[in-house]
Amino acid sequence: MRLEERPVGSSPQPVAAKSTIASTSQHLGDATHLDRI
């Protein structure tokens, strides 16, 4: 599952969406993957 492929740019609040993805990523143990965004 690739989180970076989610339509973040389509969101009216890309920053809020990015925080949601970051929170989800931490639950998946992929926190380091978010550092590349």
C-alpha positions in Angstrom: 0.0 0.0 0.0 1.5 3.3 -1.2 0.3 6.2 0.9 2.0 8.8 -1.3 -0.3 7.8 -4.2 -3.3 9.1 -2.3 -4.9 12.2 -3.9 -3.5 14.6 -1.3 -3.4 17.5 -3.9 -7.1 17.0 -4.4 -7.8 17.7 -0.8 -9.0 21.3 0.1 -6.5 21.1 3.0 -3.4 19.3 1.8 -1.6 20.1 5.1 -4.4 18.4 7.1 -4.4 15.5 4.7 -0.6 15.2 5.1 -1.0 15.1 8.9 -3.6 12.3 8.6 -1.3 10.3 6.3 1.6 10.9 8.8 -0.5 9.6 11.6 -1.6 6.6 9.6 2.0 6.0 8.6 3.1 5.9 12.2 0.5 3.3 13.0 1.9 1.2 10.1 5.4 1.6 11.4 6.3 3.6 8.3 7.2 6.9 10.0 10.6 6.9 8.1 8.8 6.7 4.8 7.0 10.0 5.5 10.3 11.8 5.9 10.8 11.6 2.2 7.6 13.6 1.5 
